[in-house]
């Protein structure tokens, strides 16, 4: 087996990415502190053709060298917007028939592997602060809560890891298992 060169990967150009059909998923970052986590979420969102990222509250916005370090240019491909108030954004997305799903450990949460996607539905996945998680008011306003099952002694994952796990799961359910 031979590793492929970057030139052999058949990657989309930034223009082709902008025109490509997107996965019906929106990412909402609720008060994320780490600029490296933000950059990683951009990069994962680029990899899976995510529609848009909303950066809310204290979440930093591009351009910033620490976001760029992990985003590797994906801040130029993935659409994004800043929203000061996460709850107001959630209410606005609901009016556009977007299904709001917080990724959190909560009563009556659906385990990720049990979550079933619906056809012709756009999902907004809300990921929360590295310490406090998704705010309670946003969890309450969500249509559903998804939890990533964990089996070790720690019951938390880094936000960028959580984002990668959940995006891959929804991407595969929405596009690969049609």
N, C-alpha and C positions, 0 to 999 in steps of 0.2 A: 504494500500500500504506500502511496506517495501523498504527502500533504499537498493541498492545492495552493497555488499562488493567489494573491489578492486579485490579480488580473483575470483569473479563471473563475471567480466566484459569481460573475454575472449579476452584480449589484445594480440597483436602480440609480440613475443619476438623481440629483436633487429635484430637477424639473420633472422627471418621470415619477418620482415619489409623490410630488404634489398632485399629479394628475391621476395617480393610481386609486383604484377602488379601496376604500378603507374598511377595516374591521369596525363593526358598529359598537365601539367601546370608547368611552371618554374617561380620562383619569382625573380625579380631583385630589389634590394634595392639600390636606388640612393642617396648616401650621407646621410645616416640616422645617427643622432647624439646620440640618446638614446639607451644605451645598453639594457635597459629593453624592449624597443620596438623590438629590434633585437631578443631577447630571446622569446618574445611573438610570433613573426612571425615564428620562428623555431617550436614552440609548435603547432601552428595552422597548419603549413605545415605537421607536423607529423600526426596530427589528420585526414587530408584529403589526405594522401599518395601523396604529391607533389613530382615531379621528382627531383627538385634541387632548391637551392637558390644561387643566385650570390650576393655577398657583394661587393659593388662598392665604389670607392673613399674613403671618410673618414669613411665609415661604418666599425665599429670594427669587428674583427673576433674572434671566439673561439680559444683557451679556455680563458675565462674571467669570473670571479666570478659574475659580474653583468648580463652577458648574461645567465650564468648557472642558476641564481636565478629564472628567469622566463621561461627558456627553459626546465628545469626539465629533462635533459638528452637527449632531442631531437636533440641536436647538434651531438650526436653520431649515430643517425638513419637517419636523412635527409642529403642527399648529399649536399655539399656546396663547393663553390670556391670563391676566392677573385679575383676581376678584378679591376685594378686601374682606368680604363677609361670606364665609362658607355656607351658612344657613340660607342666606338670601340667594346665593347661586343655586343651591339645591332646589329651592322653591321655584326659581326661574326654569331650571331644567325640567322639573315635573310638569310645568305648563306646556312644555314641548314634547310631552309624552315619553320622556327619558325615564327608564327604570333605575332608581337610585339604590345602590347596594353598598353598604358600609362593610369594610373588611375589619372585623373586630371580634373579640371574645365577648359574647353577650348571651343573655337568656334567649332561648329559642333560635339561636343562630343555626343556619344550615351548614353542615360540613361541606367543604368545597367539592369533594368527590360525589356528594349527593345532589349538588346544585344542577338543575336542568335549565338550559337556555330555551328561549321561546323564539320562533321565527319572527322576522320583521320587527325586532325589538332592538333599541339602542340602550346600552347599559352605561351608567356612570358608576365607576368604582371609586369609593372614597377611602383613601389611606390617611392615617392620622400621625400625629406628633410622635416622635421617637420615645417620649416618656409617658405622655398622657393618652396616647391613642387618638381615635376619632372622638370629637367632642360629643357629650351625651345628647345635646340638642340635635346634632346631625344624625346620630344613631336613631333617635326617636323619630326624626322626619324621614328616615329611609324606608323604602318599600320592604327591604329585606336586609339581613345581616348574614354574611358568609364568614365562616371561621376556617382557617387552615388547621387541619388536625396536626397535633404535635405529640410526640410520645416520650421525649426525654425529660430531663430535670428542669430545663428552662422552658418557659411557656411564652416565649416571644421570639420573633425573628426581626432582623433588620428590615426597615421599611423597603429598601430597594430589593431585598430578597423576596419579601412578601409580594411586592408588586410583580416581580418576575414570575413567581409561582402562579399567582392568580391570573395574570394576563395570558400566560401560556395555556392554562386550563381553559379559559373562556375562548381563546383563539382556536384551540383544537376542537372544542365543542361546536363553535360557530362555523368553522371553515373546513375542518378536516373530517369530521364525522357526519356530514350532512345527510 
